[in-house]
Amino acid sequence: MQLSEKMSRLGTETAFEVLARAEALKAEGKDVINLGIGQPDFKTPGHIVEAAIKALQDGHHGYTPAPGIPALREAVAADILKYRNVEIDPGNVLIVPGGKVTMFFAILMFGDPGVEILYPNPGFPIYESVINFTGAKAVPIPLVEELDFSFSAETVLSLMTPKTRLVILNSPANPTGGAVPKAEIDKLVAGLADFPDAVVMSDEIYSRICYGGHEHVTLLGYPELRDRLIILDGWSKTYAMTGWRMGYSVWPASLIDHATRLAINCHSCVNASAQFAGIAALEGPQDQVDEMVKAFDERRQIIVDGLNDLPGVTCRNPGGAFYTFPNIQGTGQDAKSLQSNLLEDVHVATVAGTSFGALGEGYLRFSYAASLDEISESLDRIRGYLENS
């Protein structure tokens, strides 16, 4: 068989490879603590599960409209008004099977050989992977430790050229937990006026998970961008629904038909009963979301303090999501080696910073979507390894 050349340009998400190795070690009887996978360790709230069951019992077993059932699109618009104080047209909402679909559609829509797409680095690895797949040039936006893994608007604008077709932003961010201050976003939006042909995709999947005075700043709050702005969000992180594969996107009126056509060609529609669960999530009680975020915040303080107490490790305090991105350069090991050694020797799963781009060298990603006992035990094991290596 002779594969298309573009398949050689398609990357992967290393966190799933780490998960597979961690599961293999568990199968051998090893006591593995997984701080590598990026998903809440909470169960989906019961009223959401019950809504899906009821939908099945009520006979919702068939296809739905490709953009999503109208009631769910309306619920998304109402939720955006509630939490972002922005009014949108439900007709511009596209329900998709997971957040990755939105980034895939956006990058396919604008990626061609000869054009440039800006993306965060270190950042979610699928950005760079799909950019390369389209043949476009992937231009990294450096997220630097000195700015708490935010970005400088001046730097982003300096990277833009007449060839820039798409700019990808993510705040709060994976893998760093960085949250971009409003003042920096204000500067960026003002500067984007000089690049009217550049579309922006804002990945806001962690919008409800912020800490320490950090507030989510949605790009929807800038009317001057609305005609060239794509929003990525969903249910997976906020409602502990990673396995439900439920995401949504908001598109400009000029792009929603193109996005819908991609959906029809790709997946037809999203699982019917899951969409009813999505309505229940958005319209139902939010107390379990608040409790989950409160628990993450407590764990954040514990893991950051613990990492800063390890030999050769320093760690910034993340402003959102559920990740820390400590600097491990003082250990004398590169990121990939330390990831492997921690997993194989003391059975703690983490993800090398280089899995999120070349600028992630010298860092590891820790997910604190784990119990306090697991976090404490992991820190003890890592301390023992570092002190004896």
N, C-alpha and C positions, 0 to 999 in steps of 0.2 A: 504493500500500500504506500502511496505517496501523499502525505498530508500537505495541506496548504501551508505555504511558508509562514503565514501569519500565526499559525499555531505555535511556532517556535518563540514568538514574542509574548505569549500569554503566561503570566506568572501564576502565583498561588497565594494562599493565606497560611503562613507557617503555623499559626496557632492551632490549626486542625491537625497538622503533623505532630506537634507537641502533644496534643490530646491523644492521638493514636498511640504514641509511644508510652504515655502515662497509663493508658488503659492496658497496654501490653504488660507493663510492669505490675500493674494491679493483678492481672490474671496470673502472674507468677507468684502472687502472694505478698508483694511488696506494699508497704503502707505509704502510698503516694498522696501528697497534698497538692492539689492542682490550683495554682495561682496564675495559670496561663490563659485559660479560656475566658472570653469576654461575655459572660452572661450572668444575670442575677441568680443567686442561689435560693431565691424565694419561689414559691409556687404561684401560678396564675391565680388571682383572687377568685373565690368560689362563684360569685355571681356572674363572672365572665364565662366560666366553664358551663354553668347552668344555662346561659343564653345560647351557647352552641348546641347543647343537648336538646334544648327546646326547639331550636331551628330544625334540627334533624327530625325530631318527633313530629313537627308540624309539616314536614314534607318538602323542606327546602333542599332538594337533592340535585337540582339541575343547573344548567348554565345561568349566569347572571349577565347583565350588561358589562361589556369589556371594561369600562371605566370604574365599575363598582356599583352596588345598589344605591339608588338615589338617597335613601335614608342615611346611609353611612357617609356619603359625600357631604350631606347636609350636617351630620354630626361633626365631621372634621372641621367644616367651616365654623360651626358654633364653638368648637373647642379652641380654634385659633383666635376667635374674637375674645373668648374668656381669658386665655392665658397670654396672648400676645397683643391684645387690644387692637387688632387689625381686622377689618371686614374684607372677606374675599367672596368670590362667586363660587358656589359649590360646583358649578360646571367646569371650573378649572382644576378640580381635584381628580387625581387618578389613583385608584387603589391598586396596589401591586403586591406580589408575593415576596415581601422582604425588601429592606432598604437598598440592597445591592442592585435591584432591578432599576431603580431610579438613576443611580450613577451610571449603570450600563447604558441605559437609554440616552441619557444626556451626553455621554462621551461618544457613543455611536453617532448621535445626531450631528455632532460638531467636529468629530475627529477625522482628519484626512491627512495623507502625506503632504508635507509642506506647510501645515499650520502648527500652531503652538498651543498647548494647554498647560496652565499653571495648576499645581497641586501641592498640598502640604507635605513636607518631608522633615522629620519622620511623620508619617501619616498612614491612614488605612491603606494597606497594600494594594487593594483592588483598584484604587485610583490609577496608580502608575501602570499596573498590569494592563488595564483596558485601554489606556492612552496608547501604550506601545502596540497593542493589538490592532488599533485602527491605523497605525502608521504615522500618527501625529508625533510631534516632538514633545516629550514630557519635560516641563521646566519646573524644577523644585522651588517651592517657597520655603526658605529655612525657618524652622521653629526652634528658637534658641533658648537654652537653659537660663541665660541671663535675663530674659524677659518672661520667665516662668512658662516657657514654651508657647508664648503668644507669637504674633508676627508683627513686624514693623510695616505700617502702611507704606512708608517711603520705600522700603525694600520691595514690596509687592509691585508697586507702580514702576519702579526702576527695571523690573523684569519684563514688563509688558512692551510689546512691539506691535506694529501693524499686522503681524501674523497671529497675534493672540486671539483665539476664537472662544475660549472658555476659561474661566477662573473658578477653581474649586476651593471652597472654604469649609472649615469644620470647627465649630466651637459650641460647647465644650468638646474637647478633642480626644480621639483615640489615635495613638497610644499614650499620650502624655498627660491627659487630664487638664491641659491648658485651657483657659477661658480668656477670650480676647476682650479687653476693655472697650466700652462704648466709644471713648474718645478716639481710639485707634480705628475703629470701624467707621466713625464719622469722617476721619481723614481719608480713609480708603474710598468710601463712597464719593466724596467730593472729587478725588483724583480720577475716579472712573469716568467722570464726565468727559475727560480727554480721550476716552477709548469707547465711543458709543456703539461700536460693533461687537464688543466683547460681552458674552453672556456670562452670568454668574450662577453657579450651583452652590447653594448653602446647605451643607449637611448638618441638620439640627436634631439628630436622633437622640442626643443626650440633653435636650432642652429643659427637661424637668428635673435634671439631676445636677444641682449647683450647690456650692457650700461657701461658708465664710464670707458672706457679704457679696459674693459674686452673683450677678443676675444675668439670666440669658438675654442676649441682644439678638433679636431676629432681624434678618435682612428685609423681611416683609415690612418693617417699620420705616422703610425709606421709599416713599412713593416714586422718587425719580428712578428707581431701579426696577419697578414692578413689571415693566414691559420687556425685561430681559433677565428675569430672575426665576430660577427653579429652586424649589424648596424640597428637601428630602427629610422625611420624618416617619414615624411609625409607632408600633405598639411594643416592639420586642424588649426594649430596655425599661421603659416606664412601667409597663404592666407585667414584666417577667413572662413574656410571650415569645421567646426566641424561636421555639419549635413550631409555633403557629404560622410562621412565615407571613407576616402581615405588615405591610408598609403603606405609606401614602406619599404622594408628591403633589405639589402645587405648581402649575405651569402658567406662563403668560397665555393670554387668549390666542396669540399667534402660533403657539406651539402645542396646545393641548390636542388638536386633531392629529398632529404628527406622532405625539406620544401614544395616543390611543391606537393608532395604526400599528405602531411597534408592539403594543400589548396584544393586539389581535393576532399578529404574526408569531408572537413569542409564546404566550400562555393562555390565550383566549379570555380568561377571567380568573378571578381569585376564588378559592374555595368558598362556597355559599354560606355554610354554617359559621365559618370563621368570621365572615363579615358581620353577621349578627352579634357575634362575640365582641367584635370591634365597637359596635354601637354601645353595647352594655358597658364596655370599658370606659368610653368617653363620657357617657351620660350617667353612669352609676356613681356610687360613693368612691371618693378618692383617698379615704383614710389609709388604706393599705399602701398606696403610693407614698404618702407622707411618712408612714412608719418605715418603709424600705429605705427612703432617702435619709432619714434620721439614723438608721442603723449603719448605712454606708458612711455617713459623716463620722460616727464614732469609730468605725474601723479605720477610716482615713487617718485620724489622729494617731491611732495606735501603730499603724504600719509605717507612717512617716517617721514618727519618733524612733521606732525600732530600727528602721533602715539607717537613719542617721547615726545610730549607735553602733553600727557594724564597722569593722575595720576596713578601710579603703572605699567606703560607700558614703555618698552624700545624696540627699533627696529633697527636692522642692515640694511645697505643699500644693497639690492639685486643686484647681478651682471648680472642677466638675467631673462628670462621668464616674467611673469606679476603677481608675488606674493610677498607679504611681510609675514614674519613669526615672528611677535613681541612676545617678552617675556612678559607674563601677570601675572607672579608670584606675583608681587607687589600688585595686586588687591585683593589678598586673596582668589580668586576663582580658582577652577580647570578648565581645558580647556572646558570640556563638559558642566559644569554648566554655564560658561560665554557665550559660544556659544548659549545655550538655552535662557538665560536671555536677551541677546542682541536682539535675534530674537523676542521673545515673548513680551518684555517690550518696546523696542524702534524700533522694526521692521527693524533691520539691520542683514542681513544674513552673517555669517562667518562660517568657518569650524574649529572644535576643532583639535588641533595638534595631539591628540591621534587617530584621524581618519587615520593618516599616520604612525602609529606605536607607540609602548609604549614610545619611546624616544621623542615623540612629546608632552608629558605632560608638561604643563606650557607655551604653545604657542597656538596661533590661526593663521589660514591662512586667509589672506585678498587677494582677487583678485582685482587688480586695473585696470581690463578691464571694467571700468565704467567711466562715464563722470566726469569731474572735479567738476561739481555742485553736483553730487551724492556723490562723495568722501568727499567733504566739508561738506555736510549735514550729512553724516554718522558720521564723526568725531565729529560734534556738538552734535548729539544725544548720541553718546557713552560717550562723556565728561559729559553730563548732567546725564546720568545713573551712571557713576562711582562716580561723586561728591555727588550723593544722595543715594548711596547704602552702 
